[in-house]
Protein backbone atom coordinates (compact mmCIF):
# COMPACT_ATOMS: atom_id res chain seq x y z
CA UNK A 1 0.00 0.00 0.00
CA UNK A 2 1.48 3.31 -1.06
CA UNK A 3 -0.04 6.07 1.08
CA UNK A 4 1.16 8.88 -1.15
CA UNK A 5 0.52 10.58 -4.43
CA UNK A 6 2.75 9.77 -7.37
CA UNK A 7 4.59 13.07 -6.89
CA UNK A 8 5.07 12.45 -3.15
CA UNK A 9 6.41 8.94 -3.71
CA UNK A 10 8.73 10.11 -6.48
CA UNK A 11 10.10 12.90 -4.30
CA UNK A 12 10.52 10.50 -1.36
CA UNK A 13 12.59 8.14 -3.52
CA UNK A 14 14.64 11.01 -4.93
CA UNK A 15 15.37 12.08 -1.35
CA UNK A 16 16.53 8.54 -0.50
CA UNK A 17 18.73 8.61 -3.58
CA UNK A 18 20.31 11.88 -2.42
CA UNK A 19 20.83 10.69 1.15
CA UNK A 20 22.15 7.22 0.31
CA UNK A 21 24.64 7.50 -2.51
CA UNK A 22 24.77 4.31 -4.54
CA UNK A 23 21.25 3.19 -3.64
CA UNK A 24 20.19 0.78 -6.37
CA UNK A 25 17.27 -1.21 -4.98
CA UNK A 26 14.26 -0.73 -2.77
CA UNK A 27 11.89 -3.33 -1.39
CA UNK A 28 8.15 -2.87 -1.61
CA UNK A 29 5.87 -4.75 0.71
CA UNK A 30 2.23 -4.68 1.62
CA UNK A 31 0.42 -4.77 4.95
CA UNK A 32 -0.93 -8.01 6.33
CA UNK A 33 -4.58 -8.32 5.49
CA UNK A 34 -4.33 -6.48 2.19
CA UNK A 35 -5.79 -8.38 -0.71
CA UNK A 36 -3.64 -9.65 -3.55
CA UNK A 37 -5.74 -7.51 -5.93
CA UNK A 38 -4.99 -4.35 -3.93
CA UNK A 39 -1.28 -5.16 -3.86
CA UNK A 40 -1.29 -5.83 -7.61
CA UNK A 41 -3.02 -2.49 -8.23
CA UNK A 42 -0.40 -0.69 -6.13
CA UNK A 43 2.49 -2.39 -7.93
CA UNK A 44 0.98 -1.53 -11.31
CA UNK A 45 0.55 2.10 -10.22
CA UNK A 46 4.14 2.22 -8.98
CA UNK A 47 5.48 0.68 -12.20
CA UNK A 48 3.41 2.97 -14.42
CA UNK A 49 3.68 6.26 -12.55
CA UNK A 50 6.86 6.22 -10.45
CA UNK A 51 9.44 3.88 -11.99
CA UNK A 52 9.78 5.72 -15.32
CA UNK A 53 11.32 8.65 -13.44
CA UNK A 54 14.23 6.45 -12.38
CA UNK A 55 14.75 4.26 -15.47
CA UNK A 56 18.10 4.70 -17.15
CA UNK A 57 19.61 6.74 -14.35
CA UNK A 58 23.30 6.26 -13.79
CA UNK A 59 24.18 4.71 -10.46
CA UNK A 60 27.02 6.34 -8.53
CA UNK A 61 30.17 4.25 -8.20
CA UNK A 62 30.59 2.48 -4.86
Beta strands, then each sheet from edge to edge (+ up, - down):
end
